[in-house]
Amino acid sequence: MAEGTIKRLTDKGFGFIDTGGDKDMFFHSSNLEGVSYEELHEGQRVSYT
């Protein structure tokens, strides 16, 4: 499982994860597992697949 840091969250239910590479990863709240969108904050470390 990869890890990154939440770089930006929007009020429309999506955000971007800084993966440590050249490009950020987009995610949508409908893809979250085990956490709600409201529990996330910018700067938070997250795991993703």
C-alpha positions in Angstrom: 0.0 0.0 0.0 1.4 3.4 -1.0 1.4 6.4 1.3 1.2 10.2 0.7 0.1 13.5 2.2 -3.2 15.2 1.6 -2.2 18.3 -0.3 -5.6 19.9 -1.0 -9.3 19.3 -0.2 -12.2 21.0 -1.8 -15.8 21.6 -0.6 -17.0 19.5 -3.6 -15.9 16.2 -2.1 -12.5 15.6 -3.8 -8.9 16.3 -3.1 -5.3 15.6 -4.1 -2.6 13.5 -2.5 1.1 14.5 -2.7 2.7 11.1 -3.6 6.3 12.4 -3.4 6.6 12.1 -7.2 6.1 14.5 -10.1 2.3 14.3 -10.1 -0.4 14.5 -7.4 -3.1 11.9 -7.2 -6.7 12.9 -7.5 -9.3 11.2 -5.2 -13.1 11.5 -4.7 -15.0 11.0 -1.5 -16.9 8.1 -3.0 -13.7 6.1 -3.2 -12.8 6.4 0.5 -12.8 3.3 2.7 -12.8 3.2 6.5 -12.9 7.0 6.9 -15.3 9.8 6.0 -14.4 12.8 3.9 -15.1 15.1 6.9 -12.4 13.4 9.0 -9.6 14.3 6.5 -7.5 17.4 6.7 -4.7 18.9 4.6 -1.2 17.7 5.7 -2.6 14.4 6.9 -0.6 11.2 6.0 -2.8 8.6 4.2 -2.4 5.2 2.7 -4.0 4.3 -0.6 -4.1 1.7 -3.3 
